[in-house]
């Protein structure tokens, strides 16, 4: 029977980040099971990886804390090749007077965050996993069954038409919001449907973006316009579900005009737009994130509203703390899957998870509320915040992912 110290099911952005963190920080043996094909070393030792910047790729906003942690585990140098820094964040509400902004100079940092296309992040993470001798990749492969043992799990994995049993001291479930492993483990999820969709695409503005990120509260819902390399911008537009068809039916010119109007003309209009993709918005939380010998992370643990771009950054903080706790367990010669080890991890993550989920959930509800007088209060609040250094500093540290207590300045 094949054995690993840690078996990660799910080699997406979060699972791969954990694999790289553990391979960099520990001597643990790590297995990764992923349904998609992951990069593998060719016989000459080179990695197969291809990336072309596209108008049709989704992107992720990385907080400053996440950027620092990715640097800490040796990934930032490679990522930088196709990352655009955020130097300014502009927050406003359509048709209202309230505005606030965050500036890197005011915060005394080189940049506030960065934006990376998911495809490039996947290339870098895949290449890093393939190059680590401590990481063994099973892909494309699927988990067919899970059996809890006295210590750890026995996991049946189907790969290349064959099924083999793998033993691990710690099973990490990172296979996404519709987690098949959680179903096998009978872990239920609490779910709130927002009756909203996120429409995502990339555009080219007529005015250079100057590394500006916009968070704009529009009449249809929150929207973010993030800077990308090659003077492109990544758009995340929140819509009521019943309005999606109308936005998808617009021709490119009409759609770009609608975005320009929602932005109040700040980008001077747009000259090009990519493919428009959409996905439904739900708040999903696993009702159990730990079991003896098992921990649930990433979207399998919590899937958030995209407002303020908190989802992946929250998961990277989970990765950082879980790695720290496993290092302590190794030093103390305690089993990685011991419930007290995982309980310590969850206790350290509970406040940040709760605060971030509530922040994302309540913020979008406040700005969509039609309660009389609340619109004026929102505008006044943004204006006051712009002249209130303490409050603005707190907002900046939240946006940069620096309030979560990850040690050694990593986050």
C-alpha positions, -999 to +999 in steps of 0.1 A: +000+000+000+013+035-010+018+057+020+020+095+024+022+118+055-003+141+038-027+133+010-044+163-006-075+157-027-078+186-051-048+201-070-065+235-077-052+268-065-057+261-027-047+224-027-016+231-048-006+261-026-007+238+005+013+211-013+040+237-022+040+252+013+044+218+029+071+207+004+090+240+011+087+241+049+087+204+059+102+170+051+068+154+049+058+131+020+029+146+001+004+131-024-020+152-046-050+137-063-065+159-090-092+151-116-076+173-143-043+167-160-015+183-141+020+192-155+045+164-153+082+163-158+093+152-193+122+126-195+147+155-201+136+171-168+118+200-183+083+210-174+055+212-199+038+245-194+022+269-218+005+303-211-008+330-234-024+360-218-061+359-229-092+380-230-111+349-219-094+340-186-107+346-151-084+364-127-078+365-090-070+395-068-042+386-044-039+406-012-005+419-001-005+393+026-011+365+000+017+379-022+041+379+008+032+343+016+036+331-020+070+347-019+077+330+014+070+295-001+091+303-033+064+310-058+064+348-062+094+351-086+077+329-112+043+345-107+056+380-112+061+374-149+024+379-155+011+397-124-001+433-123+003+452-091-024+473-075-012+507-064-046+524-058-080+512-047-110+534-055-144+527-037-176+544-047-213+540-053-230+547-086-250+579-085-240+589-050-214+614-037-195+591-013-160+580-024-130+567-006-096+556-018-066+536-006-030+545-018+002+525-015+021+555-004-003+563+025+001+527+037+039+527+033+039+496+011+053+488-024+019+477-036-016+470-020-021+437-038-018+422-073-040+405-099-031+373-117-049+353-143-060+320-129-045+301-159-010+316-151-014+309-114-023+273-123+008+270-146+031+282-118+015+260-091+015+230-114+051+234-124+061+239-087+044+207-076+059+187-105+094+200-096+092+191-059+106+157-051+085+154-020+052+158-039+037+129-058+010+137-083-019+115-092-036+130-122-060+127-138-073+106-110-104+104-087-111+092-052-136+063-052-138+056-015-125+068+019-120+047+050-112+061+084-084+041+101-072+042+137-045+067+124-053+085+092-073+073+062-072+047+035-081+064+002-090+044-029-078+063-060-086+055-096-059+065-120-052+053-156-080+027-153-065+011-122-075+016-085-050+016-057-053+021-020-033+050-004-027+054+033-022+088+048-017+102+083-037+133+073-063+136+046-068+172+032-101+178+014-096+206-012-118+195-040-140+225-044-174+238-034-192+207-047-168+184-028-173+147-035-151+139-006-173+158+018-203+138+005-183+105+012-175+118+047-211+129+053-201+165+060-231+187+053-228+223+039-249+253+050-258+272+019-274+306+012-283+314-024-279+351-031-301+349-063-272+367-080-247+358-106-212+371-113-205+380-149-168+380-156-148+392-186-117+412-195-117+446-212-093+472-226-100+507-213-094+538-235-075+554-206-045+535-191-055+519-158-024+531-139-026+501-116-060+513-102-085+488-088-121+499-086-148+486-062-180+501-074-215+496-059-238+498-089-276+496-092-274+459-101-249+450-074-212+453-066-187+453-094-149+452-094-126+464-122-090+451-116-058+460-135-042+433-156-010+432-176-010+446-212-034+475-202-063+451-197-088+451-169-106+422-153-143+428-146-165+411-120-200+424-124-227+412-099-262+409-113-296+397-101-300+363-117-330+374-138-308+402-155-281+379-167-298+370-200-301+407-210-264+414-203-253+383-222-275+393-252-259+427-256-234+431-284-199+441-274-204+478-280-236+479-259-220+459-231-189+481-230-211+512-229-231+497-200-199+490-181-187+526-188-219+541-176-218+520-144-182+532-139-193+568-143-169+572-173-138+568-152-121+546-177-129+567-207-149+539-223-135+506-236-121+494-270-122+456-266-140+430-245-135+393-242-158+364-237-185+369-210-187+340-185-210+337-155-215+317-124-241+317-096-233+333-062-238+314-030-224+315+005-214+279+012-198+267+045-189+232+056-206+225+089-175+205+099-140+215+088-121+189+108-125+152+117-099+129+132-073+125+105-090+149+081-093+187+074-114+205+048-099+237+032-105+260+003-140+263-014-148+229+001-147+247+035-161+281+026-172+297-007-178+334-005-194+363-024-167+378-046-172+413-032-138+426-020-120+396-035-116+378-002-121+341-011-087+328-022-069+351+002-088+336+031-079+301+019-042+310+017-043+322+053-058+288+061-029+271+042-004+292+062-018+284+096-024+247+088+013+244+077+024+260+109+004+236+130+017+206+111+053+218+116+046+220+154+031+185+153+062+171+136+085+188+161+064+174+190+063+140+173+025+140+174+004+123+146-005+148+119-041+137+120-046+139+157-078+157+165-061+181+190-037+192+162-065+200+138-086+216+166-057+240+173-056+249+136-093+256+135-093+276+167-066+299+152-086+303+120-121+307+135-121+345+141-106+354+107-129+330+088-160+343+107-150+380+102-141+376+065-173+357+057-194+382+076-176+412+060-183+398+025-218+388+032-230+419+051-212+444+028-230+433-004-264+432+015-259+468+029-252+482-006-281+463-021-306+473+006-335+496-003-341+506+033-351+544+033-322+566+043-296+539+040-283+552+007-275+586+022-258+569+052-237+547+028-225+578+009-218+597+042-200+567+055-176+565+025-170+602+028-163+601+065-140+571+060-119+590+035-112+616+063-109+592+092-073+578+093-079+551+118-109+537+100-092+540+066-061+522+080-083+494+092-100+491+058-066+491+041-052+463+064-084+443+058-080+447+020-043+438+022-049+407+043-027+419+071-052+416+100-053+378+103-025+370+127-004+349+104+030+350+121+064+362+109+049+390+087+039+364+061+004+376+059 
